[in-house]
């Protein structure tokens, strides 16, 4: 019994259970002071979907991805019960990630640090504030943590059941938010070539094929639910019509343009939303709506490529604050207050004050580390490196697909970026003792006998 469960393992488990109990108490206690769940503009779409039969076509092709509404149906779509559900799912998923992050590390000094860091990180405002928010944000971030746990578990050791867990977690995030389908495509675009010349080539190809299928299914459901159509209408009123150059481009590509609405979109910010309403509902805009239905998505992709400099620089030139250090306090529920009261600790765990500088520094650091990790075949480092290096493509994706609520929709890649930095630092610290010179072998971690 002593050999199988040495003292260090027992101490680690005791620490983890104590830390998790305290963490759960902090989350539950904080939730108790929230006056009521926060309803926002998109909430009605999720409530509508939650009222539909699960096996109906409309449930899967509604205005929003289906998984959030499916979970809401389990608690009869009652706001207070939804709040509790999202809170408990969040606690569970972040606990799974904390246990997994500690489990894949070698050093018994770093393991408890990793466990504590992951749980403390999830006490950041941009994560737990969404529990009482009646939208997909809380569920999406929780399933993101679960997906990261599955990714680390798979990278630790290739097993078919770990692949199954990874793909299942991928399905969860894809059916919670459409943009995750593109994130998975980005991951596949890196993983497949990276592993193609190794003994895992067929597994990597299989994962890539499964991700492609997920993307196609997600895109088909989104198209059937007219989600790209609605996005283009919003982008027309908020980004295309206010620009003479963009408007002329689409005019030359056959889009019916109402000069009255163009002039209105270039006056006050409020008028842009009047234009958006007109594009949606006015009878004289039916020709425009027909064009968007028939050609809009295809022409918009062409537009993004034609103005590729704007597409790839927009997040840095137009919306750096919203894209890389979004202030989403506006969405907090009444009664919200921080769990971590010390501002310096909050900033250390989740840096926001110099968001753009942090983004640039993190990506430069990750690029240097990636070269070393590739040479030394540090497979476990792949997950945090991708979390950091894919933050910019995700920011571009959000900017290109949204002209209204960039800050809220930028939360996922900001969470991944900051958590990725923490995980990468933990992996490097875990590796350092083994990299010490021979003269310092007394500081090295002693590996257990095989």
N, C-alpha and C positions, 0 to 999 in steps of 0.2 A: 504493500500500500504506500509505503514511504517512497519507494523507487518510482512508482507510477505517478504519484502526485507529490512532487517535491515541495518544499516550503515556499519557494518563490512563486509556484503556480497557485498555491492556496492564498498567499498574500495578494497576488494579482486579482484573483476572483473576488476576494473580500473587498478590495479597493473598488473594483468595477461595480459591484452590487451596491456598495455604499454611495458611490458617485452617481450611479443611475437613479437611486432612490431620491437623493437630494435634487438631482436634475428634474425628475418627474414632479416632485413637490413644488419646485420653483415655477414650473410651467403651469401646473394646476392652480397654484395660489395666485399667479398673475392673471390667469383667465377668470378667476372669481371676481375681479374688480371691474371687468368689462360690463358696461350697462346693457348692451344688446348687440347682436350681430349687425355688421355694416352692410346695408344694401346699396348697390351701385347700378349704373346703367345696364351692364351686361347680365345682372342677376336674373332679370325676367326671362332671358333666353334659356338659362339653365333650369329655372323653375318650370318653364313651358315644356322643355324636353323631359323633365322628371315626371310629368303627368302622362307621357305617352307610353303605350305598351312597349316593353323591351323588344319584342320580336316584330314590331312594326318597322316598315322601311323608313318612316319619318324620324324615328328615334335615332337611327344611325346616320341620317343625312340632314340633320337639323342645322341651325345656324352656328352651333358650337359642337366640338368633339364630344363623344357620348359618355366617356368614362366618369367625369365629374357628376353628371346627372344620374348615372347608374348608381353611384355610391349614395347620392342624396335620396334616391328611391328607397334605399335600405332603411332610412330613418323617416320615411313618409314626407320627405322634403319640408320638414319643420325647421325654421331658422335656428332655434336653440339647440335642437338635436344635431343639426348640421355643424354648428360650432363645436359641439362636443366631439363629434365624429372626426372632424378635421384636426382637432387638438390631439386626440388619442392616436390617430394615424401618424401624425407628425412625430410624436414622442417615440412611437414604435420604430419608425423608419430611421430616424436619426440614431436611435440606440443600436439598431442593426449595423449601421455604418460605423459607429464607434467601436463595436465589438470586432467588426471585420478589419478595420484599419489597424487596431491593436494586434489582431491575430496574424496579419501578414508580415509584421515586423519581427526581427530576430532578438533585439536587445531587450532585456527585461527592465532596463532603465527607461527606454523610449516607449515601451508598450503603454504604461499608465499615462505617460505624457500625451501620447496620441489619443488615447481614450478620452482624456479630459479636454483636450483641444477641440475635438470634433463636437462634443456635447456643448462646450462653451461657445463655440462658433455658432451653433444653432440657436443660441440665446441672443443673437444679433437681431436688431429690429427688423431688418429686411426679410427675415425668415419667419419669426413667430408672430409678427403683426398680422399675417394673413389668415390666421386660424379663425377669427371671427368675421372675416371678409367673405361674403357670399359670392364667390367666383371660383375659378379653377386654380388660383395661385397657390393656396396652401397644399392642395392635393398634388399639384405638379411638382412643387419643391420637395415634398415628402417622397414621391416616387423617384425623383432625381437622386435623392440620397440612397434609395434602395437600388437604383441602377448603378450608382458608383460602387456600392458594396458588392454587387454581383460582378462588376468589372474587375475589382481588386481580387475577388475570390477566384475568378477565372484565370487572371494573370499569374496568380500564385501557383496554380497547377492545372494542366489541361485535363479535364474530365468531361464526359458527355453530359452529366447532370448539371455541371457548372455552366456549360454552354446553354442548356435548356433554361437555367435560372437567368442567365444574361439576356437571352432573347425574350423571355417572359417579361423581365423588367423593362426591356426596350419597348415591348408592346404597351405596357402601362403608360409610359411617358408619351408615346406617339398618339395614343387615343385620349390623352389628356390635353395636349396642346399640339397643334399642327406643325409648329416650327421645329419640334423635336425630330420629326421625320427627316428634315434637312440636316440636323445635327448628326443623326445616325449615319446619313450618307457621307458626311465629312469624315466620321470615324472610320467607316468602311474604306474610304478612299486612301486612308493612311495605313490601316491595318493589313489590307489585302496585299499591297506591294511589299510591305515591311516583312511579312511572314511568308511570302511566296517562295523564297529560296531556302526555307527551313523545312524541317520535318512536319511542321504544322500547316503546310500550304493548303492541304485539302480542307482542314478545319477552318482556316481563314477564308477560303473561297466559299465554304458553306455558310459561314456567318455573313459574308458579303452578299450572297444570294438571298439569304433570309431578310437582311436589312433592305435590300432592293424591293422585295415583295411587300414589306411593311410600308415602304415609301409609296409604292404604287397604290396599295389599298387606301392609305391615308389620303393621298392626292385625289383618288376617285371619290371617296366619301366627301371630301371638302368641296370638290367640284359639284357633286350632286346636291350638296347643301348650299351652293351658291356663295360660299365663303370668299373665294377670290373675286367674284363679281362685286360683293359688297366692299371689299378692300379697294378695288379700283375706283368705285364711285367716291369713296372718301378721299383717296389720293388725288382724284381729279379736282375736287373742290378745294383741297388744302395745299396741294403742291403744284399741280399742272396749270390750272387756270391762273393762279397768282403770278406765273412766269410767262412772259410774252414768248420767250424762246421755246419753252416746253409746249405751250399752246399751239404755236405754229408748227412744231414737229408733228403733233397729233392731227392737226388740221390737214397737213399734207399726206397723212396716212389714213385719211378717210373718216376720222371721227367728227360727227356733227358737233359744232361748237356754237353755243348761244352767246352772242357778244354781250347781251345784257347781264348774264350770269358772270361772264369774264370780268366785266367792269365792277360788279358787286363784290367779287372775290378779292379784288385789289383795294378794297376800302378798309373796313375795320375787321379785326379777328372774328367778331361775332357774325359778321356778314358771310364769312366763309362757311359757317355752319348752316346759315340760311340757304346758301347755294347747294350745300350737300343735301338738305331736305328737298329742295326743288329737283335735283337730279334723281332722287329716289321716287318722288311722288307726282310731280307736275305732269299733266297730260301732254304738254308740248315737248317734253323730254323723252317721249317714247322712242323716237328714232335713235337718240343717244344710247338709251338703255338696250335697245336691240343690237346696236353696234358692239357694246361692251359684252353682251352675251355671246355674240358670234365671233368677235375678233379681239376683244379687249385684252385677255390674258396673254395671247400670243404677241400682240403689238406692244404690250407693256414690257415683256421680256426683251423684245428688240430695242425698245427705248432705253432700258437699263444698260444694255450693252453699247448702244450708240453713245450714250453719255456715261461711259464707264468711269471716267475720271470723277464725275459728280457722284456716281454710285459708290465708289470705293472711298471717297474722301468726305462724303456727306456727314458721316458720323463724327469726323474730326473737325470739320469746318462749320457745320450747321448746328449739330446737336451734341457737342462733346459732354456737356453736363448731363443731359438726359440719357446718353448712351453709356457713360462710364462712371458716373457718380450720381445716379438719379436720386432725387429727394421725393420719396413716396409717403411722407408723413401725412399728407392730405387724405390718404386712404385708411388711416387707422380708425378703429372704432372708438366711440365715446368711452372714456374711462381708461384708455390705453396709457400705460407707463412702462418705462424700460425695466427689464429684469436686472441688468447690470447697470448699477447707478453711477459708477465711476466712468467719466467720459474718456479718460486716457486708456482704460482697459478696453472699452468699447471700440475705440479707434484702433487699438493695437490688434484686436481680434478681427475687425472688419473695417479696414481703412476707407475713409470717404472724403476727408478734407482735401487731399491732393489726388483725387481719383484718376485724372488723366495722366499725371506723373507716375502714379502707382501702376497703371495699366502699361505704360511704355516700359518702365523699369522691369516689371514682371515678365513681359514678353522678351525683352533683351536677355534677361537672366535665364529664362527657360530655353531660349535658342542656344545659348552657350552650353547649358547643361545637356540639352538634347544631343549635341554632337558627342559629348563624352559618354552619355548613356548608350548611344548607338554603337560606339566603338567597343565599350565594355559589356554590351548586351545586358544592360540593366532593364529587364523586361518590366519589372514592377513600377519603374518610373514612368512608363508610358502613359498611365492614367492621369497623373497630375500634370504631365507635360501637355497632353491634349486638352485638359481642362483650361490651361492657360493659353496655349497657342491658338486654340479654336475660338477664343473669346472675340477676337476681331471679326472673323467671318460671321459669327452669330450676330454681332452688333450691326454689320452691314445688312444682314438678312432682315433684322428688325426694322432698320431704317427704310429699306426698300419696300417692305410690305406694310408699313404703318406710317401714317402722317399725323396721327391724332394723339396717341397715348404711348409715345416711345419710352418714357420713363418707366411706366409700369411693366411694359413688355420687355424691358431691358434687365429686369431683376434677375432672371435665370442665369444669363451669361456673366453677370457681375458676381453672383454667388459662386458659380463654378470657378471663375478667375481667382477669387480670394481664397476659397477653400483649396484650390489647386496649389497655390503658393504654400499654404500650410502643409499640405500633404507632401509636397516635393521637399520642403525643408526637413520634415520628419524622416523621409526616406534617406536623405543625404546624411543626417545625423546618425541614422541606424547603420549606414555603410562606413562611416568614418573610422571606427575602431579597426575594422578589417583592412583599411588602407594605410594604417600607421606604419612607419618604418620599423624594421626589425629591432632597432635599439629600444623601441617603445612597446615591445611585445607584452610587457606586464600590464599595459593599459588596454590591450585588445580583449575583445569579448571571447570567452572560451566556449567553443562549440561543443555541444553534447556529443558523446561517442555514438557512432552509427551502429 
